[in-house]
Every structure is written in structure tokens, then in C-alpha cells.
Amino acid sequence: MRRVLIRDPIFIFCFVIVAGLLLMSFGNTVFRDGNVDQTLMLYSDEGRLIGIPPLEPSKYQWLGTDNAGYDLFQMLVEGFKWTVGICALVAFGRMFIGLLIGIPLAFRGARLNQFFKTLLDGFLILPISLIALMMLVGTLTFFDSTQVPPLFDRVKIELIVLVVLGLPAVTLYLITEIRQLLQQEFMIVAQTLGGSVWHRVRLHLFPHLVPTLVIVFMQQFVQTLMLLIHLSLFGIFFGGTVMLHEGIMPTVYEWSSMFGYYFRQFTAMTWMTNHLFLVPAMSLAALIFIFNLLTSRLERAFKLRRQEPVVTEASLAQSEAAAASLSNPFTLVDSTVSLRKEPDDIV
């Protein structure tokens, strides 16, 4: 699988973009203490005032500035680690707890699994965004900027809520996948030969479950990002929302929070005002597209590792032509020749 991914230019391109942005984000925190440049007034070389915030994109501010004069590009770079970090932690937390619950339940009887399936199915129809809003609105909304709790406490509460809300769906899915693997012949043989539960999980179940876990992690990453976007539209930003006389504002440079914050300033009057909303919106759309693309390339790599035969019209035509050209109609045709993967058939 590693060889397939290394030779995949699409996967390498997406991986380099994500890794490069992470390095830039952490580098800005380490070398600049997470500061973002602010331009209150722009002067020419002659000393004349030529602009005030918000400034349009230029060679000095690649994406322009917001109404307070903060560089939008530097804000995106600084907030990238927060966006990726929170989504990755939530996705990993859901998977880890889902495995701790799902593996013991999958080894139980069908009646107990049916009970938990019926119980967890009820949580799948609940709107997660609205439930998260009701749970976080009173905890992460602050009317006094001087009494805001430490960032660690705010992030911890939000992490717990986001993990718990997505846990039923992940647990139910993992239980289904594990029970399907337990019905395979190699698992039945391992049980017949007297292998313990831990032995079967460690040597037989987990290696076959890794591809599923990787795909589930990528999917939960995107779902968590969508949930953060929905919360930001309701005014619940990552890390808390401070209520000021001028309105609300986020406490952390995070992409979904920037999207919700500038969405409230969206207007159809001028392009200069609209670009404050379009910059984080297009950045989030690009991030979701990149992670969906990474997921599809990983799925392709796992399929190639299993060497699943790809039957195409060309391969069927070759098989029919080979059968028609036989002098003895009862001679066997090598299926590996007709069903082998051609380089042009691999997408």
C-alpha cells in the first residue's frame, strides 16, 4: 500500500499541502508567538495615506485585511493548526472509544447486539448541530471578556461534547464491521483452534480492521469540521464566544470561527466587504475537498492492496476473444490474464 501511495501524485500533492500548512502554522506560533500583522493605515513611499482597513489583496497582504487591519492570510496560517487539531482529536476520540465499546459488544450474542443497535439507532436521527448548540451555548458564551476561563478548560469541554455526540454512529458502524469480520473463515478457524479473544483481536481482527479505521477517521474529520461550521453560524465559535457591544467575536484564529464571524458581516453592497466572508469560506471548501480526495485515494490504495480484480468491458472482450480462438473449446482460459489490471484501468 505504501508503494501505491508514494506513486500516487494526487495523494502526494494533497499531503504536501496539508503538511506544509501545518509546518507554517506551528512555525508562526514558535517563531512569532502566534502574532498576526495589523495594518491600521497604509502609506505610500511619499508618506501619503493611500488606504485604511479593510485593505484589498496586494503583494504586502496576499488576501487583504479585515476591518481591524489584521492580515487574512496570516490569520488562516495561524488558525490552520487549530482547525486540523480539533477535528483530528475528535475523530480519534470517537474511534478509540468506539473500539473500546464495539469490540466487546461484537463478541457478544446476537440478542445483546440487537438491543444496542435498537438503542443507538435512536440517536442517529437527532440533529447533532442543534444538540451541540444547546449544550455549548451556555458554556462557551461569555458576556465579560475579563472573566473568560483558560483556553484549556474551554477546549476540553468542547472536545468532550463533540466526541460524545458522534460516538453512537461510530460505535454502531464499528460493531457491524467487526461482526462481519468475525463471520469470516479465518476468524472461525482461529476460534475453533482455541484462540483467546485477545489473541484473535490482536493477530487476526485488528490487521483487517486497519483500512476501515483509516477511512472512518477521515470521514469523521470532515464531519467534525462541518459541525464546527454549523456551530459558528449560530455564533458558537471554537474556544468560546465573547459578547461585546459591537457584536460577538471569536477568541481563537480558527477557520470555522472566522467563517461564522465574517458571515455576520456579509453584505451584498461591495466586493471588499464580501471578501472577508469569501476567504474563509473558500478555504474551508478547499480543505474539505482535499480531505475527501485523500480519503478516495486511500480507499483506492486499500483496494489495490487486496488485489481486487477490476472487470472492464475491455477485459471481457479480451476474454471472449481468447475463448473464441481456442482450438479445443474445453481448454481452460487463464482468468488472471483476462482480469488483470491494466495501468490505464487504474483510476
C-alpha positions as CSV (number, residue, x, y, z in Angstrom):
1,M,0.0,0.0,0.0
2,R,2.9,2.4,0.7
3,R,4.2,1.9,-2.8
4,V,0.8,2.8,-4.2
5,L,0.5,6.0,-2.2
6,I,4.1,7.1,-2.9
7,R,3.5,6.7,-6.6
8,D,0.1,8.5,-6.4
9,P,0.7,12.1,-7.5
10,I,-2.8,13.2,-6.2
11,F,-2.2,11.8,-2.8
12,I,1.3,13.3,-2.6
13,F,0.1,16.7,-3.7
14,C,-2.7,16.8,-1.1
15,F,-0.4,15.5,1.6
16,V,2.2,18.1,0.9
17,I,-0.4,20.9,1.0
18,V,-1.7,19.8,4.4
19,A,1.8,19.2,5.8
20,G,3.1,22.5,4.5
21,L,0.3,24.4,6.1
22,L,0.8,22.7,9.4
23,L,4.5,23.5,9.4
24,M,3.8,27.1,8.6
25,S,1.1,27.3,11.3
26,F,3.3,25.8,14.0
27,G,6.3,27.9,12.8
28,N,4.2,31.1,13.2
29,T,3.5,30.0,16.8
30,V,7.1,29.1,17.6
31,F,8.9,32.0,15.9
32,R,6.3,34.8,16.1
33,D,4.3,33.7,19.2
34,G,1.2,33.4,17.1
35,N,1.1,37.1,16.2
36,V,-0.7,38.4,13.2
37,D,0.3,41.6,11.5
38,Q,-2.1,44.6,11.8
39,T,-2.2,47.5,9.4
40,L,-4.3,50.4,10.6
41,M,-3.2,52.8,7.9
42,L,-1.4,52.2,4.6
43,Y,1.0,54.9,3.4
44,S,2.8,55.4,0.1
45,D,6.6,55.8,-0.2
46,E,6.0,59.6,-0.3
47,G,4.2,59.4,3.1
48,R,0.6,59.9,1.7
49,L,-2.3,58.0,3.2
50,I,-3.5,55.6,0.5
51,G,-5.7,53.2,2.4
52,I,-7.4,52.1,5.6
53,P,-8.8,48.7,6.6
54,P,-10.2,46.6,5.1
55,L,-7.4,46.6,2.5
56,E,-7.6,44.8,-0.7
57,P,-5.2,42.0,-1.6
58,S,-1.8,43.1,-2.6
59,K,1.9,42.0,-2.6
60,Y,2.1,43.0,1.1
61,Q,-1.2,41.4,2.1
62,W,-1.9,38.5,-0.2
63,L,-5.5,38.1,0.9
64,G,-6.1,41.6,2.2
65,T,-7.1,42.6,5.7
66,D,-10.3,42.6,7.7
67,N,-12.0,45.6,9.2
68,A,-9.5,45.8,12.1
69,G,-6.5,45.6,9.8
70,Y,-5.4,42.0,10.5
71,D,-3.8,40.1,7.6
72,L,-6.2,37.4,6.5
73,F,-3.5,35.2,5.1
74,Q,-1.6,35.2,8.4
75,M,-4.9,34.5,10.2
76,L,-5.5,31.5,8.1
77,V,-2.0,30.2,8.6
78,E,-2.2,30.7,12.4
79,G,-5.6,29.1,12.7
80,F,-4.9,26.0,10.5
81,K,-3.4,24.0,13.3
82,W,-6.4,24.7,15.5
83,T,-8.8,23.5,12.7
84,V,-6.9,20.4,11.9
85,G,-6.1,19.7,15.5
86,I,-9.6,19.8,16.9
87,C,-11.0,17.8,14.0
88,A,-8.3,15.1,14.3
89,L,-8.7,14.9,18.1
90,V,-12.5,14.5,17.9
91,A,-12.2,11.9,15.1
92,F,-9.5,9.9,17.0
93,G,-11.5,10.1,20.3
94,R,-14.7,8.8,18.6
95,M,-12.8,5.9,17.0
96,F,-10.9,5.0,20.2
97,I,-13.9,5.0,22.5
98,G,-16.0,3.3,19.7
99,L,-13.4,0.5,19.6
100,L,-13.4,0.1,23.4
101,I,-17.2,-0.3,23.3
102,G,-17.6,-2.0,20.0
103,I,-15.1,-4.9,20.2
104,P,-16.6,-6.4,23.5
105,L,-20.1,-6.0,22.2
106,A,-19.3,-7.6,18.8
107,F,-18.1,-10.7,20.6
108,R,-21.4,-11.0,22.5
109,G,-24.5,-12.7,21.4
110,A,-26.9,-11.5,18.7
111,R,-29.6,-10.6,21.1
112,L,-27.4,-8.2,23.1
113,N,-26.2,-6.6,19.8
114,Q,-29.7,-6.2,18.6
115,F,-30.6,-4.4,21.8
116,F,-27.7,-2.0,21.5
117,K,-28.4,-1.5,17.8
118,T,-32.0,-0.5,18.6
119,L,-30.8,1.8,21.4
120,L,-28.2,3.5,19.3
121,D,-30.4,3.9,16.2
122,G,-32.5,6.4,18.1
123,F,-29.5,8.8,18.4
124,L,-28.8,8.7,14.7
125,I,-31.9,10.7,13.8
126,L,-31.2,13.5,16.2
127,P,-29.8,16.8,14.8
128,I,-26.3,16.8,16.2
129,S,-25.7,20.5,15.4
130,L,-28.8,21.6,17.4
131,I,-27.9,19.4,20.3
132,A,-24.3,20.7,20.4
133,L,-25.7,24.2,20.3
134,M,-27.9,23.7,23.3
135,M,-25.1,22.0,25.2
136,L,-22.4,24.6,24.4
137,V,-24.3,27.9,24.2
138,G,-24.4,28.4,28.0
139,T,-20.8,27.2,28.5
140,L,-18.9,28.9,25.7
141,T,-20.7,32.2,25.6
142,F,-19.1,35.0,27.8
143,F,-20.5,38.5,28.4
144,D,-17.4,39.7,30.2
145,S,-14.1,39.5,28.4
146,T,-12.3,39.7,31.7
147,Q,-13.9,36.6,33.1
148,V,-13.1,34.2,30.3
149,P,-11.8,30.8,31.6
150,P,-8.5,29.4,30.5
151,L,-8.3,28.1,26.9
152,F,-7.6,24.6,28.0
153,D,-10.8,24.4,30.0
154,R,-12.9,25.7,27.2
155,V,-11.3,23.4,24.6
156,K,-11.7,20.4,26.9
157,I,-15.4,20.9,27.4
158,E,-16.0,21.3,23.6
159,L,-13.9,18.2,22.9
160,I,-16.0,16.1,25.2
161,V,-19.3,17.3,23.8
162,L,-18.2,16.8,20.1
163,V,-16.8,13.3,20.9
164,V,-19.9,12.1,22.7
165,L,-22.4,13.4,20.1
166,G,-20.7,11.4,17.3
167,L,-20.0,8.3,19.3
168,P,-23.3,6.4,18.7
169,A,-22.9,6.4,14.9
170,V,-19.2,5.4,15.0
171,T,-19.8,2.7,17.6
172,L,-22.7,1.2,15.7
173,Y,-20.7,1.2,12.4
174,L,-17.7,-0.5,14.1
175,I,-19.8,-3.1,15.7
176,T,-21.3,-4.0,12.3
177,E,-17.9,-4.2,10.6
178,I,-16.3,-6.3,13.4
179,R,-19.2,-8.8,13.4
180,Q,-18.8,-9.2,9.6
181,L,-15.1,-9.9,10.1
182,L,-15.9,-12.4,12.9
183,Q,-18.0,-14.4,10.4
184,Q,-15.1,-14.9,8.0
185,E,-13.5,-18.3,7.8
186,F,-10.1,-17.3,9.2
187,M,-11.8,-16.0,12.4
188,I,-13.9,-19.1,12.7
189,V,-10.8,-21.3,12.4
190,A,-8.9,-19.2,15.0
191,Q,-11.8,-19.6,17.4
192,T,-12.0,-23.4,16.7
193,L,-8.3,-23.8,17.4
194,G,-8.8,-22.3,20.8
195,G,-7.5,-18.8,20.3
196,S,-8.4,-16.4,23.1
197,V,-10.4,-13.2,22.4
198,W,-7.3,-11.0,22.8
199,H,-5.3,-13.3,20.5
200,R,-7.9,-13.1,17.8
201,V,-8.3,-9.3,18.1
202,R,-4.5,-8.7,18.1
203,L,-3.4,-11.1,15.4
204,H,-6.4,-11.5,13.1
205,L,-9.1,-8.9,13.7
206,F,-7.1,-5.7,14.0
207,P,-4.9,-6.0,10.9
208,H,-8.1,-6.4,8.8
209,L,-9.7,-3.6,10.6
210,V,-7.0,-1.0,10.0
211,P,-8.3,0.0,6.5
212,T,-11.7,0.6,7.9
213,L,-10.4,2.6,10.8
214,V,-8.4,4.9,8.5
215,I,-11.4,5.6,6.3
216,V,-13.6,6.2,9.3
217,F,-11.0,8.6,10.7
218,M,-11.0,10.7,7.5
219,Q,-14.8,10.7,7.4
220,Q,-15.2,11.7,11.0
221,F,-12.6,14.5,10.4
222,V,-14.8,16.0,7.7
223,Q,-18.0,15.6,9.7
224,T,-16.4,17.3,12.7
225,L,-15.4,20.2,10.5
226,M,-18.9,20.5,9.2
227,L,-20.3,20.5,12.7
228,L,-17.9,23.3,13.7
229,I,-19.1,25.3,10.7
230,H,-22.7,24.9,11.7
231,L,-22.0,26.0,15.3
232,S,-20.1,29.0,14.0
233,L,-23.1,30.1,12.0
234,F,-25.1,30.0,15.3
235,G,-22.5,32.2,16.9
236,I,-20.7,29.4,18.9
237,F,-17.1,29.7,18.0
238,F,-14.3,27.3,18.8
239,G,-12.9,28.1,22.2
240,G,-15.7,30.3,23.2
241,T,-17.6,33.4,22.1
242,V,-17.2,36.8,23.7
243,M,-20.2,39.2,23.6
244,L,-19.2,42.8,23.1
245,H,-21.1,46.0,22.5
246,E,-20.1,45.9,18.8
247,G,-21.2,42.3,18.5
248,I,-19.6,38.9,19.0
249,M,-16.1,37.8,18.3
250,P,-14.1,34.6,18.5
251,T,-11.2,34.0,20.9
252,V,-9.0,31.8,18.6
253,Y,-7.9,32.2,15.0
254,E,-9.7,29.1,13.7
255,W,-11.2,28.7,10.2
256,S,-14.7,27.8,11.1
257,S,-14.9,30.6,13.7
258,M,-13.6,33.0,11.1
259,F,-16.3,31.8,8.7
260,G,-19.1,32.4,11.2
261,Y,-17.6,35.7,12.4
262,Y,-17.3,37.2,8.9
263,F,-20.6,35.7,7.8
264,R,-22.3,38.0,10.2
265,Q,-20.6,40.9,8.4
266,F,-21.6,39.6,5.0
267,T,-23.3,42.1,2.7
268,A,-24.1,42.4,-1.0
269,M,-23.0,46.1,-1.1
270,T,-19.3,45.9,-2.1
271,W,-16.8,43.2,-3.0
272,M,-14.4,44.5,-0.4
273,T,-16.8,43.6,2.4
274,N,-17.8,40.3,0.8
275,H,-14.2,39.0,0.5
276,L,-13.9,38.9,4.3
277,F,-16.5,36.1,4.2
278,L,-15.4,34.5,0.9
279,V,-11.7,33.9,2.0
280,P,-12.5,31.6,5.0
281,A,-15.5,30.0,3.0
282,M,-13.3,29.1,0.1
283,S,-10.5,27.9,2.4
284,L,-12.9,25.6,4.2
285,A,-14.3,24.3,0.9
286,A,-10.8,23.6,-0.3
287,L,-9.8,21.8,3.0
288,I,-12.9,19.6,2.8
289,F,-12.2,18.8,-0.9
290,I,-8.6,17.9,-0.1
291,F,-9.5,15.5,2.8
292,N,-12.3,13.9,0.7
293,L,-9.7,13.4,-2.1
294,L,-7.2,11.9,0.4
295,T,-10.0,9.5,1.5
296,S,-10.7,8.4,-2.0
297,R,-7.0,7.8,-2.7
298,L,-6.6,5.8,0.5
299,E,-9.6,3.7,-0.4
300,R,-8.1,3.1,-3.9
301,A,-4.8,2.0,-2.2
302,F,-6.5,-0.5,0.1
303,K,-8.4,-2.0,-2.8
304,L,-5.2,-2.4,-4.8
305,R,-3.5,-4.0,-1.8
306,R,-6.2,-6.6,-1.7
307,Q,-5.7,-7.0,-5.4
308,E,-9.4,-7.0,-6.2
309,P,-9.9,-7.8,-9.9
310,V,-11.3,-5.0,-12.0
311,V,-13.6,-6.3,-14.7
312,T,-14.0,-3.8,-17.5
313,E,-15.5,-4.0,-21.0
314,A,-12.0,-4.3,-22.5
315,S,-11.1,-7.2,-20.2
316,L,-14.4,-9.0,-21.0
317,A,-13.8,-8.5,-24.8
318,Q,-10.3,-10.0,-24.4
319,S,-11.7,-13.0,-22.5
320,E,-14.3,-13.6,-25.2
321,A,-11.7,-13.3,-28.0
322,A,-9.4,-15.7,-26.2
323,A,-12.2,-18.3,-25.8
324,A,-13.2,-18.0,-29.4
325,S,-9.7,-18.5,-30.7
326,L,-9.2,-21.9,-28.8
327,S,-8.8,-25.0,-31.0
328,N,-10.3,-27.1,-28.2
329,P,-13.4,-25.4,-26.7
330,F,-12.9,-27.3,-23.4
331,T,-9.4,-25.8,-22.8
332,L,-9.4,-23.6,-19.7
333,V,-8.7,-19.9,-20.1
334,D,-6.3,-18.3,-17.6
335,S,-8.5,-15.8,-15.7
336,T,-5.5,-13.9,-14.4
337,V,-4.8,-12.8,-18.0
338,S,-8.3,-11.6,-18.7
339,L,-8.9,-9.9,-15.4
340,R,-5.5,-8.5,-14.7
341,K,-5.4,-4.7,-14.0
342,E,-4.1,-2.6,-16.9
343,P,-2.3,0.6,-16.0
344,D,-5.0,2.6,-17.8
345,D,-7.8,1.0,-15.9
346,I,-6.5,2.2,-12.5
347,V,-8.1,5.5,-11.5
